[in-house]
Amino acid sequence: MDATTLEMVLTAYDETVQDAATAGRGGEVAHAEGMVAAAMLLAAVTGVEDAAARDEVERINPRARLAA
């Protein structure tokens, strides 16, 4: 994944988690929503299948990357 795509995936994750938290959802629910949003964006941008996009987002671990 190139740097631009990675940045977009991390942004999709982060914004979705923030929106979910603002809406009163718990941390794990917000994280799950963020993972779905990031995977959907990755699938749309790259054309990969949904399952492959989910696997790639799990591999890059947005929560850990953004916490660093």
N, C-alpha and C positions, 0 to 999 in steps of 0.2 A: 504494500500500500504506500502510495507516495505521500509526501508531507502535507499537501493540500487536502487530500482525501482524509487523512488522519485528523487534521484540524477540524474538518467539517463533521466527522463522526463524533469527536470529543465534544464539539459545540452542541450538536443535536442531543447527545446524552446529558450534558450539563444543564442546558436550558429546560429539557423535559423534567429532569430531577427537581430543578428549582420550581418549576410550575406546579409539579405534583406536591411538593412540600408546602408551597403557598396555599394550595387547595386543601391542605390538612391531611394529606395521605402520609402514612408512616414511612420510615426510611427504606424498608425493604420493598414496599410497594413502589415508592418513587424510583428506586434503583431498577426494579423490573421494568417499569415504564420507560426509563431512560435507555435500558438495553434494547427494548423493542424499537424505540425511535431511532437509535443509532444503527441498528441492523436494517431497518427499513430504508434509511438514507443510503447506507452502503449498497444495498441491493439496487436501489434506483440509480445511483451514480455509476456503478460498475457493471450492472447487468448480471451479476451473479445470482444464483438461486437463493431463496430466503434462508434455507438451512445453512448454506455455506457462509452467508453474511452473518448469521447469528454466531456461528463458530468463530469467525474472524473477530467479531466484536468481543466475544468472551476471551479470546486469546490476547487481545490488546489490553483488556482489563481497564476500561475507562475510569472506574472509581479510583483505582490505585494510581493511575497516571495523573489524574487531576488532583489527588491528595498530595502528590510529591512536590 
